[in-house]
């Protein structure tokens, strides 16, 4: 007797897995300097302490009325490894 196999749905490509800050094996808290941030686009890049360029989205900035970063500003953040590369989460200003 043959049984039919049920195919599972695949997630769309725009839903990329992001590691959780609660899982210490997958992310780490680090510091860096904002290289550039475009407020009209809502994203930019941070240069981490180890020299790695990390993508940052405005939604990852914690505790600000207007979630914007300025070039040269020092920040602390969780470094997440995503399918598209390193990404910052829970970004806080240090200065």
C-alpha positions in Angstrom: 0.0 0.0 0.0 1.4 3.4 -1.0 0.9 6.4 1.2 1.2 10.0 0.0 4.0 12.1 1.2 3.1 15.5 2.5 5.5 18.3 1.4 6.4 20.9 3.9 6.3 24.6 3.1 9.6 26.4 2.7 10.1 29.8 4.2 10.4 32.7 1.6 13.9 33.9 0.9 13.2 37.2 2.7 12.8 35.5 6.0 16.4 34.9 7.0 17.3 33.2 10.2 18.8 35.6 12.8 20.5 34.3 15.9 19.1 35.2 19.3 21.1 37.3 21.8 19.9 34.9 24.5 21.9 32.1 22.9 25.6 32.7 23.9 26.8 30.1 21.4 25.4 32.1 18.5 26.0 35.8 19.3 28.4 37.9 21.3 28.3 41.4 22.8 31.0 43.7 21.3 31.8 47.3 20.6 32.5 49.3 17.5 32.4 52.7 15.7 29.6 53.8 13.3 31.2 54.1 9.9 28.1 55.6 8.2 24.3 55.6 8.8 21.7 56.9 6.5 18.6 58.0 8.5 16.4 58.3 5.4 17.1 54.7 4.5 17.2 53.5 8.1 20.5 51.5 7.9 24.2 51.8 7.9 27.4 50.0 9.0 29.5 49.7 12.1 33.1 48.8 12.2 33.5 46.3 15.0 36.5 46.3 17.4 38.0 43.4 15.4 37.7 45.4 12.1 34.7 43.5 10.8 32.0 45.6 9.0 28.6 45.0 10.5 25.2 45.9 9.0 22.9 47.8 11.4 19.2 48.6 10.9 17.4 51.4 12.7 15.1 48.8 14.4 18.1 47.4 16.3 18.9 50.7 18.1 17.8 50.5 21.7 16.4 53.4 23.9 16.1 56.3 21.5 13.2 58.4 20.5 14.7 58.9 17.0 16.7 55.8 16.2 19.6 57.4 14.4 23.3 56.9 14.7 26.1 59.5 13.9 29.3 58.7 12.0 32.1 58.2 14.5 29.8 57.3 17.4 30.9 54.5 19.7 28.3 51.7 20.2 27.9 48.4 21.9 25.9 45.6 20.2 25.3 41.9 19.8 27.0 40.5 16.8 24.6 38.2 14.9 25.7 35.9 12.0 22.9 35.8 9.4 22.7 34.3 6.0 23.5 37.7 4.5 26.5 38.3 6.8 27.1 39.9 10.2 24.3 42.1 11.6 24.1 44.2 14.8 21.2 43.9 17.3 20.4 45.6 20.6 22.6 48.6 19.6 23.3 51.1 22.5 25.4 54.3 22.4 28.6 54.4 24.6 29.4 58.1 24.3 
